[in-house]
Amino acid sequence: MDRETFHNCSSLVKMPRQIHQQHCSSHFIQYLEREIAYSKFFKNYLIPNQPCMFSKKFTEDWNCRKKWVTADGKPNFQRLLQEFDETPVPVANCSAKEYNSNPKQIMPFREFIQYWREYIQNGHSSPKGCLYLKDWHMQRNFPEHSTYKTPIYFSSDWLNEYWDTIEVDDYRFVYMGPKGSWTPFHADVFRSYSWSANICGRKKWLLYPPGQEEFLRDCHGNLAYDVTAPVLQDKGLYPQFEEACQPLEIIQEAGEIIFVPSGWHHQVYNLEDTISINHNWLNGCNLDIMWQFLQEELSSVQREIEEWRDTMDSWHQHCQVIMKSCTGIDYGEFASFLKTITNNRMSFLNSCPRSADNSQDGLAESLLALGPQHAAFDLQRVLHIFESMLSNEDFKRLEPSALSFKPEELLQEIREAVRTIV
């Protein structure tokens, strides 16, 4: 990122972010046939939170597109079995509903492939239902496989940077499903971005811009499970459905990569036997949306157990515990997440290697490719959110043990680091 882009985008992202009640008529998806400068993707898609589609040229060199796919564009079951054999994988049943999702089970990869072959032979049907291998941490389980390379446009990935650092989890997934498998209506974890690349097969996406999901709730406030279901026409059950816009309907072909922005709810269908790779990710551009989401989640928890407020000395701490069990993170860990990002950027700026030859890992290589101005932008975004957190009453109520550092001292360090590079 150059200095001009840094200053322009820093001012843009500091403006109040309103992600509610956007209208579909003002949105369309851009198709990127060839490579563009990272700064252009940053300004045109990350900052304004707009979707786009990358052509198959961006994945044509990936090993998985050569090895996992047959000459006629179908999943290469034989090669996949050679690579993964009895590996346990998570498999969802698209034919069953469990709350607002599909029930999952763990099965050997070989068993799933056997099911898939039989499903195809039976005309894409099975008494077992429509099974979908999804949310499989293939990259974490097989780090030695050079399956694909994350495009630079998605490389400022704080979510996986943090979870890689603490070695607990990641948000890099492989999906494999037969024709007819699908994912119910949802928005991504922490309201993160996502990118999804079709290795083979075709998908249909139904995308709604932020705020439209409010019209797709039932009379109890529950989000629709299937936005195409006839039951949504029932005004008694879905009183605001008619106010919702028509979704952006997008067909994603083999090799293409879709960028799904923060807070865009979506429903996805596999139109053919399909394999895809998906990352959830976030960075300084949508950090404010994540912070807003966490505040809304905590408020929801507080409303649910409000009646116990005066009878529990540790009511606020219990709210944080419940929030983490529901969303996967609480305010204390969110602060630790920001500190990790800060430490990595400040370390990079202090050393600032001149070439990738000096980098010891993928993170250093990514920071080097994006440059010191991007690292400074990242620090400014962390600074902005920390300032908001320090004025937040619920954050102030955290037990001292919930934080392993003093946010005020870290803020001063960030201010000094940014001042030296801007």
Disulfide bonds with the S-S distance in Angstrom:
Cys24-Cys245 1.73
